[in-house]
Amino acid sequence: MKPDMDVSPAPDALEKASRSLFTFIWPRSLLSRTLMLTLVSVLMAQIIATSIWFSQSRDREMEGLKSASDAMAQMFASTTKFFESLPMKYRHIALDQLRNMGGARFFVSFNKEKIAIDAIPDNELKTLSLNTISKVLHQKLPNLKVIDVEFSRPETLHVLNNNILLSDLPRSWAHYTLTLQPLNPPILVVQIQLAENEWLYIAGLLPAPYVTLEDNLFTVEQAIFITAITALLLIFTGMLIRRQTKPLRHLAEAADRLSMSIDQPPIKEEGAAEIITATRAFNRMQMRLQRYIKDRESLFSAISHDLKTPITRLRLRAELLDDETTIDKFNKDLDELEIMVKGALQTVKDTDIHENLAEVDINLLLESIAEVHNATTENVRLNADTDAIMMCKPLAIKRSLSNLIDNAVLHGDTSMSISLMTMIKFVFPFRMMAPVSPKRP
């Protein structure tokens, strides 16, 4: 059986894939990168600041609710002790006086049974308040074992018995004490069993700002506010960066045009001080390049013009010679010299050297080059082991071979030997040469 093959991707492949994904996600323009970094910075600052603020505010809110619940429990305990100290026949008289006078903070009644309470959903604030009140009541009323504490909605709150709702009572009895429109907050209900079939019923509202038992630290309005502030910041940052990067874009476009042609107008200097400095430096560089190219063209044009006179004069003198072979050699050298002058001028003007391809006998070309070095002694020996007629640029190939042979004679031994096949195979793999079918005389 063949062992299982490991098909897990190589670490290099995973690294390359992750780098490609990051390059794809990460924006390339300066505006996009600035906006992304601004957004990340704002979000991190908001998260950190909100976390610190929320933690501190939450602690203060919990401490405040605990203190308010403790105060409510103290008042409930005092009320319970007051009514517990009254004889049975005076309790209802005291209750009637409280209801008729109005202004009481609590609704108090004596019931024959425990009333069922429809509790509100649990949350952290409700649990803290109930635990605090229950703890204080048990400490202040150690002789009373049954103490029930709960929160109820006003619309489902039963009073006096399990059949009467808060809405069924006269408004002067409890509505002004237990309702707070339009908040409609939950009502705290404490039921304490004083004796068999005797329950003290106390209902009231928590003091502000804990009356609703809702977590109002981070609301929808605050989220909308933070979102709006972040959006405005990104908009103004984007406008600023776009305005500042516009000169940079013009500078990049001008640099690209400069690579195509040196004759470009100067860039308008605008933007921040650093961008103006860079633009001014670019304009100065462009002016210097233009002046340098112009001076160089003028110089080589003058040289070319000045060389035409001696070349013409040499042609006239060559015509006075008697040997036709010598005349042809002079004229050929003068033609090459004229072509080299024109080529140098074209190079200065950043144009190609226009030399047409022609069939060249490499053996004859090497003989003409070797003739210069063999005037007195045989310094260059040519092994013409084959015929070679190439389609090439005559002047270019002659300059190449001349440089090679001149260096060999100057820096090598006193004499050198040239093998045509070796030179063609190893020395001149150029595009300027193309073999042509050998021509024999």
Secondary structure, DSSP 8 states (H G I E B T S, - for coil): -------S--HHHHHHHHHHHHHHHS--SHHHHHHHHHHHHHHHHHHHHHHHHHHHHHHHHHHHHHHHHHHHHHHHHHHHHHHHHS-HHHHHHHHHHHHHH---SSEEEEESS-----B----HHHHHHHHHHHHHHHHH-TT---EEEEEE-GGG-B-SSTT-BGGGS-HHHHHHHH--TTT---EEEEEEEEETTEEEEEEE---TTSTT----SS-HHHHHHHHHHHHHHHHHHHHHHHHHHHHHHHHHHHHHHHHH-S--------SSHHHHHHHHHHHHHHHHHHHHHHHHHHHHHHHHHHHHHHHHHHHHHHHT-S-HHHHHHHHHHHHHHHHHHHHHHHHHTT-------EEEEHHHHHHHHHHHHTSSS--EEEE--S--EEEE-HHHHHHHHHHHHHHHHHHS-S-EEEEHHHIIIII---TTEEEE-----
